[in-house]
Amino acid sequence: MTRHTPPRPVDVAALFPELVPFRREALRLHPRAGNPTHRESSFGGPLLWPAEEAWPECADADAHVDLGNGAPDGTATPLVPVLQIHRADAPGVPFPDGTDLLQVLWCPFDHDPQYCPSPVVRRRAAEAVGEVRAAPPAPAGAMEEYLPSPCVLHPERVTEYPDADLPGDLRRALRERLDLLERETGLEYGSDLASAPGVKLGGYPGWTQAPQWPGCDTCGRPMDHLLTVASWEYDGVWSSWIPLEDRSAAEGGREDFRDERSLSVREPAGLMLGDAGGIYLFECRACPERPAAHRFDCS
């Protein structure tokens, strides 16, 4: 089943033309519980990983932090799959020449100094993978809330505008008009009109706190947003961003926050990053090696 985000309730570009220069395209991935194979794009599913290539382990095991859930002390920890997406399933997302498969894994323990899983990015040419590596052993004692349940993807391109990343002078200039829109329609710019919630490629990070854009250690340029991994596909009990195909299931959440039908839409992968926060991956597209960095925040 495909997923379709409802059109924004108002024409943002027409009402606020000052925002048009800041418009970006994002790819909502809409993960939903399923049984993907290693050859499919997936969230938390098996990876198309060459049998002859060693399975990656945490490169910074000494940075494991025990926040009361336990953590291995300096021992090698196999990484767990987070995302695999083929170029064919990621329209509008730039891939380096010679690659058509993006893979993201992370160590499912808190790491100093950000107190979150430590992710890594791998890119490869899918057709170059011959024999596929068997599933790796699960890391002993891994935090369950950092182990995404296998999900199939339903990629969809959407248009976004900045929320936390909206320049302060522009926010002040638009404040009265945004407040008027909210009084007249009940629409809140940040939650209804700006950036899409949930797991997505590109667009704007799903910040819950002040933005923390990293700069490239190699060239010094600001990095590009690659991926938002969010705890939830939407915040609270309802959202105007819920896909049309999921609205009947999500209705359960209006009465019961833990209703199984709404959980299947709001929390399909079973993640909880901090207090319903997110991990944001960035890359430098100006450098051939595509160095990556990540940031974490939560409510």
C-alpha positions in Angstrom: 0.0 0.0 0.0 1.3 3.4 -0.9 1.1 6.3 1.5 -0.2 9.8 0.7 0.2 12.8 3.0 -2.8 15.0 2.8 -2.2 18.4 1.1 -1.4 21.1 3.6 -4.6 22.7 4.7 -3.6 26.1 3.2 -1.2 27.2 0.4 1.9 28.2 2.4 3.7 29.7 -0.6 0.7 31.9 -1.5 0.1 33.1 2.1 3.8 33.5 3.0 5.8 34.0 -0.2 8.8 35.0 2.0 9.2 31.3 2.8 9.5 30.2 -0.8 13.3 30.6 -0.9 13.5 28.2 2.1 11.4 25.5 0.6 12.9 22.0 0.5 11.9 18.6 -0.7 11.9 15.7 1.7 11.3 12.0 1.3 9.0 10.6 4.0 9.7 6.9 4.4 6.5 5.9 6.2 7.9 2.7 7.9 5.3 0.2 8.7 5.7 -3.2 10.4 6.5 -6.0 7.9 8.9 -8.7 6.8 11.3 -7.2 4.4 14.0 -9.3 2.7 17.7 -8.3 2.5 17.1 -7.2 -1.1 14.4 -4.7 -0.3 14.5 -1.1 1.1 13.6 -1.3 4.7 13.8 0.2 8.2 15.2 -2.2 10.8 15.3 -5.0 8.2 18.1 -7.3 7.0 20.9 -5.7 5.0 22.3 -6.5 1.6 25.7 -7.1 3.0 28.5 -9.0 1.2 29.5 -12.3 2.8 33.2 -11.5 2.4 32.9 -8.2 4.2 33.2 -8.2 8.0 30.1 -7.1 9.9 30.8 -3.7 11.4 31.3 -3.3 15.2 31.2 -0.3 17.3 34.3 1.7 16.8 33.9 3.7 20.0 33.1 1.0 22.6 35.0 2.9 25.3 32.4 5.7 25.0 29.5 3.5 26.0 27.6 5.1 28.9 25.5 3.2 31.4 22.4 5.3 32.2 20.9 2.6 34.3 20.1 0.2 31.5 23.5 -1.5 31.4 26.2 -1.2 28.8 29.2 -3.3 27.8 32.5 -1.9 29.0 34.9 -1.6 26.1 33.8 -4.9 24.5 33.2 -5.2 20.7 29.5 -4.6 19.9 28.0 -5.6 16.5 26.0 -2.8 14.9 22.3 -3.3 14.2 20.6 -2.3 10.9 18.6 0.9 10.9 17.9 1.8 7.3 18.5 0.3 3.9 17.2 2.2 0.8 17.8 1.7 -2.9 18.3 4.7 -5.1 15.2 3.6 -7.1 13.1 4.0 -3.9 14.6 7.4 -3.1 13.6 9.9 -5.8 15.3 13.3 -5.4 17.9 12.0 -2.9 21.5 12.4 -4.2 23.7 9.3 -4.3 27.5 9.4 -4.9 28.6 8.2 -8.3 28.9 4.4 -8.5 26.5 3.8 -5.6 22.8 3.0 -5.5 22.3 1.7 -2.0 22.4 3.6 1.3 22.7 1.7 4.5 22.7 3.0 8.1 23.5 1.0 11.2 24.1 2.0 14.8 25.4 0.7 18.1 22.4 0.2 20.3 23.9 1.7 23.5 24.2 5.3 24.8 27.4 6.9 23.8 29.2 9.9 25.4 28.8 12.8 24.8 25.4 12.8 23.2 23.9 9.9 25.1 22.3 8.2 22.1 23.1 5.3 19.7 26.2 5.9 17.5 25.3 5.6 13.8 27.5 4.9 10.8 26.7 5.3 7.1 27.6 2.8 4.3 27.1 3.2 0.6 27.6 0.5 -2.1 26.5 -0.7 -5.5 23.8 -3.3 -5.0 24.7 -5.3 -8.1 28.3 -5.8 -6.8 27.0 -7.8 -3.8 27.3 -11.4 -4.6 26.8 -13.9 -1.7 24.9 -12.2 1.1 26.1 -12.3 4.6 23.9 -14.2 7.1 22.3 -12.2 9.8 24.8 -11.0 12.5 24.5 -12.0 16.1 22.4 -9.6 18.2 24.5 -7.5 20.6 24.2 -8.8 24.1 22.2 -6.7 26.4 21.2 -4.1 23.8 18.6 -1.5 24.8 15.3 -2.7 23.3 14.2 0.9 22.6 17.2 1.2 20.3 16.4 -1.9 18.3 14.1 -1.0 15.4 11.5 -3.6 14.5 11.6 -4.6 10.8 9.5 -2.3 8.7 8.8 -2.0 5.0 8.9 1.5 3.5 6.4 3.6 1.5 8.5 6.5 0.3 6.7 9.7 -0.6 8.1 13.1 -1.6 6.7 16.1 0.3 7.5 19.8 0.4 8.8 21.3 3.6 9.4 24.7 5.1 11.7 25.5 8.1 10.4 25.4 11.6 13.2 25.4 14.1 15.5 26.4 11.3 13.4 29.5 10.3 15.7 32.5 10.6 14.8 34.6 13.6 14.3 37.9 11.7 11.9 36.2 9.3 10.0 34.5 12.1 9.6 37.9 13.8 8.5 39.5 10.5 5.8 36.7 10.0 4.7 36.5 13.7 1.6 38.5 13.4 0.4 36.8 10.2 1.1 33.4 11.6 -0.7 34.2 14.8 -3.7 35.5 12.8 -3.8 32.3 10.7 -3.8 30.2 13.9 -6.6 32.2 15.5 -8.7 32.0 12.3 -8.1 28.4 11.3 -6.5 26.6 14.3 -3.5 25.8 12.2 -0.1 26.0 13.9 2.8 26.8 11.5 5.3 24.4 13.2 3.1 21.4 13.6 0.7 21.8 10.6 2.6 23.6 7.8 6.4 23.5 8.2 8.3 20.2 8.2 7.0 16.7 8.1 7.4 14.5 11.3 8.8 11.0 11.3 11.6 9.1 9.6 12.7 10.9 6.4 15.5 11.6 4.0 16.4 15.2 3.2 14.3 18.2 4.0 14.7 19.7 7.4 15.8 17.8 10.5 12.9 17.1 13.0 14.5 19.1 15.8 12.7 19.3 19.1 15.3 21.6 20.5 17.4 24.4 18.9 19.2 23.4 15.7 22.7 21.9 15.9 23.9 21.8 12.3 27.4 20.3 12.2 30.2 21.6 10.0 32.5 19.3 8.0 35.8 18.6 9.7 37.5 18.3 6.3 36.3 21.4 4.4 34.6 23.4 7.1 31.3 23.8 5.1 27.9 23.2 6.8 26.8 19.6 6.3 23.6 18.6 4.5 20.8 16.8 6.3 20.7 13.2 5.2 18.3 11.4 7.5 16.0 12.0 10.5 15.4 8.9 12.6 12.4 9.8 14.9 11.0 8.0 17.8 7.5 8.6 16.5 5.9 9.2 13.1 3.9 12.0 14.7 3.7 13.6 18.1 0.7 13.5 20.4 -2.6 11.8 19.6 -3.3 13.3 16.1 -1.5 15.1 13.3 -2.5 16.7 10.0 0.5 14.8 8.5 -1.0 11.3 9.1 -1.3 9.7 5.7 -4.8 9.2 4.3 -4.4 5.4 4.3 -3.6 5.4 8.0 -6.2 7.8 9.4 -8.8 5.2 10.4 -6.2 3.2 12.4 -4.8 6.4 14.0 -8.3 7.4 15.1 -7.9 5.0 18.0 -5.3 7.3 19.5 -7.8 10.1 19.9 -9.4 8.2 22.8 -6.5 6.0 23.9 -2.9 7.1 23.6 -1.7 3.4 23.7 -4.3 2.0 21.4 -2.7 -0.8 19.2 -4.1 0.6 16.0 -2.6 4.1 16.6 0.7 2.6 17.8 1.0 0.8 14.4 1.0 4.2 12.7 2.7 6.4 15.3 5.4 3.9 16.6 5.8 1.2 13.9 9.4 0.5 14.7 9.1 0.5 18.5 11.8 3.1 19.0 12.2 5.5 21.9 15.2 7.8 21.6 15.4 9.7 24.8 12.1 11.3 25.6 10.5 10.8 22.1 13.4 12.5 20.4 15.4 11.9 17.2 18.8 11.3 15.8 19.8 13.4 12.8 22.4 12.3 10.3 24.3 14.7 8.1 26.9 14.4 5.3 29.2 16.7 3.4 28.3 16.5 -0.2 31.2 18.8 -1.1 33.8 16.2 -0.1 34.3 13.0 -2.2 34.4 10.8 0.9 31.0 12.1 2.1 32.0 12.4 5.7 29.1 12.0 8.1 28.1 13.3 11.5 25.1 13.0 13.7 23.2 15.0 16.3 20.6 14.0 19.0 17.9 15.9 20.8 14.7 15.1 22.7 11.9 16.8 24.5 
